[in-house]
């Protein structure tokens, strides 16, 4: 992790565009910007460790991060993947407990970090910010409920089909450090690489996708939709 130089104006702009802080007075944003810093993380570098204190709210400026849990055996389960403009680490900021999950950079990433204590002070004085936080935490809860449903009621191939259907083509066809590996896909659907490889072959054999040199191309989105019923 490296701390990068940043101007007061760039910090204010980043805060103004954040979903929690939109609509707040410029004076409030100026005060909060003084407690905000810009950090750089290398590919696969850990940002947050589970069960440790959270330093504040992070905003992704550039790059991509993954929120994940690890089993005692070292198996990784990705809860969510976040990109430019997304925020994370809300839970320890607002309940003042430890981090509930790990976070790592998927590719080289730059993050804004807002000091937790400063942010709690703003929330205490500004109901608008508190309302926006409630909405966002509710959306996160819905996402987790949907993930539990996926793991409980759908096969690995059906979960993978849904993931491939929803991912942007730019990620499926990416190369270099941005490319999604079979390990990445496995972590996101709650299984292991060998099972994902079989599921990819199954989807390819039915004509839903095409896999060439590690890149995935969706050929028939309706067939991916059909797998939800399997």
Secondary structure, DSSP 8 states (H G I E B T S, - for coil): -EEE---HHHHHHHHHHSTTTTT--HHHHHHHHTTEEEEEE-TT-EEE-TTSB--EEEEEEESEEEEEEE-TT--EEEEEEEETT-EE-HHHHHH--B-SSEEEESSSEEEEEEEHHHHHHHHHH-HHHHHHHHHHHHHHHHHHHHHHHHHHHS-HHHHHHHHHHHS-HHHHT--GGG---HHHHHHHHTS-HHHHHHHHHHHHHTTSEEEETTEEEES-HHHHHHGGG-
